[in-house]
């Protein structure tokens, strides 16, 4: 019997595909067509068998089968290249997958050379079944990313992106990691340390490479990669991995989608890189402002650009100060000081609001860049961006307690409680019952399941009031795992025909240090509604406010 869920198996395929530069769906296809050998962990394998110095114990788990399958496919690919196979023989660039000819070679099986300690025996399989299983897994991956059927434009886009990297390399850690990963996959190595050795970069201490030497070697590699790209699958995977990490994208397919839908010449370096530095900068403004004239000007100009106002006078008026009054009272120092105080309070309030209001639009970003430029008294936009990139480098490596670290976020001031909760005024952080322990965040799954009507809101309030009494009797926090559950989610839950979670007046919870039985017996004599336990989950307890006593164990 299988012990792993499909997503768990897929994670193994992703890990080993990323390590070796093998197209991940081929690993899933081998599992589907072989279903052998039987493994000691209860799984079935990918058709990998011991050979030469590799014993059965080394390939007798699912993880080991996937690892050796990836190694073996890498050895098979290299052997075919040595025999004269071209990139086009191995990979069908028009559809973004291994060629039928290569899949037929895989289906024949493979025995590595005796001197290849990383590869094992790959048993033969049915060619048609292997092709279909491979295509099935591709359709899942590519379909989720909405990739086009024709991927012929991918290779030119990869090369265009890579060609433009050297002048845009800002020595940020994630960029360096992207380049090291590209070297590792291109050279068919398994670790970053092996990539450092291949680049002949000296270590400074404890195998940490000399960064200046590493950066020079990485830039030289990128320049040579464009010249020597031959379309081999591992080269393609190296560059796709480079794009994925450089652009901080979630998946390989996401990197492909970005390349096919974006202009690599225009976006090789995105200004999103400096966003963390901008947020760190504005978070420090309220404490550093001090009402200085140049900083007042910087903030006013940032405010003007943020809101798209056409003049500084319009910005000042928008901030609550009438420019005409300033002109008329130019000799009245008291009036000017009062106006400056009003302006300063509004500007600091604006700055304090920026971290939560920032939506990464071009207008907002340019407003903050201009703010930084004036605040730091820099000569132009390019020096400002360079200054912000230096900030990002420091943020990447700063100790948590360092002044250069990203400041801790400041929570917004909580609004006043309304006289009555409605579906339109809920506050996630607020306690449902005044001075109570349970919040709307707990009741709504962090805001994912918001009550649609007043009846549901009232039911949640009723439950919170009763649950507070139960908590006070137990004397320990109730850690809520489930509260309001809308109808569409409730229908997916087994035995939910009479569930009160859909009503809003039921909770599942546990208490640290107590079993469900302990909580159950403590509440049983008193609790006026439904009280239940779960046999499979001995810590969980169910409470609901149905109005009549009900007791159960599932």
Long-range contacts (C-beta under 8 A, 24 or more apart in sequence): 1-42, 2-42, 2-43, 2-44, 3-41, 3-42, 3-43, 3-62, 4-43, 4-62, 9-62, 12-62, 12-63, 12-66, 13-66, 15-66, 16-66, 16-67, 16-69, 16-70, 17-70, 17-237, 18-241, 18-252, 19-70, 19-190, 20-70, 20-71, 20-73, 20-74, 20-185, 20-188, 20-190, 20-234, 21-74, 21-185, 21-188, 21-233, 21-234, 21-237, 21-238, 21-241, 22-70, 22-73, 22-74, 22-233, 22-237, 23-97, 23-98, 23-233, 23-237, 24-137, 24-141, 24-252, 25-97, 25-134, 25-137, 25-138, 25-141, 26-73, 26-98, 26-103, 26-106, 26-134, 27-66, 27-69, 27-70, 27-73, 28-133, 28-134, 28-137, 29-130, 29-133, 29-134, 29-136, 29-137, 30-69, 30-106, 30-122, 30-125, 30-130, 31-66, 32-129, 32-133, 32-136, 32-137, 33-125, 33-126, 33-129, 33-130, 33-133, 34-123, 34-125, 36-123, 39-65, 47-109, 47-122, 47-123, 47-125, 48-72, 48-120, 48-121, 48-122, 48-123, 49-120, 49-121, 49-122, 49-123, 50-120, 50-121, 51-111, 51-112, 51-120, 51-121, 52-112, 52-114, 52-116, 52-117, 53-117, 54-117, 54-120, 58-120, 59-120, 68-118, 68-119, 68-120, 69-122, 71-118, 71-119, 71-120, 72-110, 72-112, 72-119, 72-120, 72-121, 72-122, 73-106, 73-122, 74-119, 74-188, 74-234, 75-110, 75-112, 75-113, 75-116, 75-118, 75-119, 76-105, 76-106, 76-110, 76-112, 76-119, 76-122, 77-102, 77-232, 77-233, 77-234, 78-188, 79-110, 80-105, 81-232, 86-230, 86-231, 87-230, 87-231, 87-232, 87-233, 87-235, 88-231, 90-232, 90-233, 91-231, 91-232, 91-233, 91-236, 93-151, 93-152, 93-154, 93-155, 93-231, 94-150, 94-151, 94-152, 95-149, 95-150, 95-151, 96-138, 96-142, 96-147, 96-151, 96-154, 96-256, 97-134, 97-135, 97-138, 98-134, 98-233, 100-131, 103-127, 103-130, 103-131, 103-134, 106-130, 141-253, 142-253, 144-253, 145-251, 145-253, 145-254, 145-256, 145-257, 146-257, 147-253, 147-256, 147-257, 147-260, 148-260, 151-256, 151-260, 153-260, 154-236, 154-256, 154-259, 154-260, 155-229, 155-231, 155-236, 157-259, 157-260, 157-264, 158-236, 158-239, 158-240, 158-243, 158-259, 159-226, 159-229, 159-239, 160-264, 160-265, 161-239, 161-243, 161-259, 161-264, 161-268, 162-222, 162-225, 162-226, 162-239, 162-242, 163-226, 164-264, 164-265, 164-268, 165-222, 165-242, 165-246, 165-268, 166-219, 166-222, 166-223, 168-268, 168-269, 169-215, 169-218, 169-219, 170-269, 170-273, 170-389, 170-392, 170-393, 171-211, 171-215, 171-393, 172-273, 172-389, 172-392, 172-393, 172-396, 173-393, 173-396, 173-397, 174-245, 174-246, 174-248, 174-396, 175-246, 176-211, 176-214, 176-215, 176-218, 177-245, 178-241, 178-242, 178-243, 178-244, 178-245, 178-246, 179-218, 179-221, 179-222, 179-242, 180-214, 180-218, 181-238, 181-241, 181-242, 181-245, 182-221, 182-222, 182-225, 182-238, 182-239, 182-241, 182-242, 183-218, 183-221, 183-238, 184-238, 185-234, 185-237, 185-238, 185-241, 186-221, 186-225, 186-234, 186-235, 186-238, 188-234, 271-365, 271-369, 271-385, 272-360, 273-389, 273-392, 274-365, 274-369, 274-385, 274-388, 274-389, 274-391, 274-392, 275-358, 275-360, 275-365, 276-391, 276-392, 276-395, 276-406, 277-388, 277-389, 277-391, 277-392, 277-395, 278-358, 278-365, 278-368, 278-369, 278-372, 278-388, 279-354, 279-355, 279-358, 279-406, 280-391, 280-395, 280-406, 280-407, 281-368, 281-371, 281-372, 281-375, 281-388, 281-391, 282-351, 282-354, 282-355, 282-368, 282-371, 283-355, 283-406, 283-407, 283-409, 283-410, 284-407, 285-348, 285-351, 285-352, 285-354, 286-348, 286-351, 286-352, 289-344, 289-347, 289-348, 289-351, 291-340, 291-344, 294-374, 294-375, 294-377, 295-375, 296-340, 296-343, 296-344, 296-347, 297-374, 298-371, 298-374, 298-375, 299-347, 299-350, 299-351, 299-371, 299-375, 300-343, 300-347, 301-370, 301-371, 301-374, 302-367, 302-368, 302-370, 302-371, 302-374, 303-347, 303-350, 303-367, 304-367, 305-363, 305-366, 305-367, 305-370, 305-371, 306-350, 306-363, 306-364, 306-367, 306-368, 308-363, 316-343, 319-343, 319-346, 319-347, 319-350, 320-346, 321-346, 352-410, 355-409, 355-410, 356-412, 421-457, 421-461, 422-454, 422-457, 423-450, 423-451, 423-452, 423-453, 423-454, 423-456, 423-457, 426-450, 426-451, 426-457, 431-464, 432-460, 432-461, 432-464, 433-461, 433-464, 433-465, 433-468, 436-464, 436-465, 436-468, 437-468, 437-471, 437-477, 437-478, 438-464, 438-467, 438-468, 438-478, 438-480, 442-480, 442-483, 443-480, 443-483, 443-484, 443-504, 444-483, 444-484, 445-483, 445-484, 449-484, 449-485, 449-486, 449-489, 451-484, 451-504, 452-486, 456-484, 456-503, 456-504, 457-504, 459-503, 459-504, 459-505, 459-545, 460-484, 460-504, 460-505, 462-505, 462-545, 463-504, 463-505, 463-506, 463-507, 463-543, 463-544, 463-545, 466-528, 466-529, 466-543, 466-545, 467-507, 467-543, 470-523, 470-527, 470-543, 473-522, 473-523, 473-526, 474-511, 474-514, 474-519, 474-522, 474-523, 476-511, 476-512, 476-513, 476-514, 477-511, 477-512, 478-507, 478-509, 478-510, 478-511, 479-509, 479-510, 479-511, 479-512, 480-507, 480-508, 480-509, 481-508, 481-509, 481-510, 481-540, 482-507, 482-508, 483-507, 483-508, 495-554, 500-530, 500-544, 500-545, 500-546, 505-529, 505-544, 505-545, 505-546, 506-530, 506-542, 506-543, 506-544, 506-545, 507-542, 507-543, 507-544, 508-540, 508-541, 508-542, 509-540, 509-541, 509-543, 510-539, 510-540, 510-541, 511-539, 511-541, 514-539, 515-539, 516-540, 516-541, 524-551
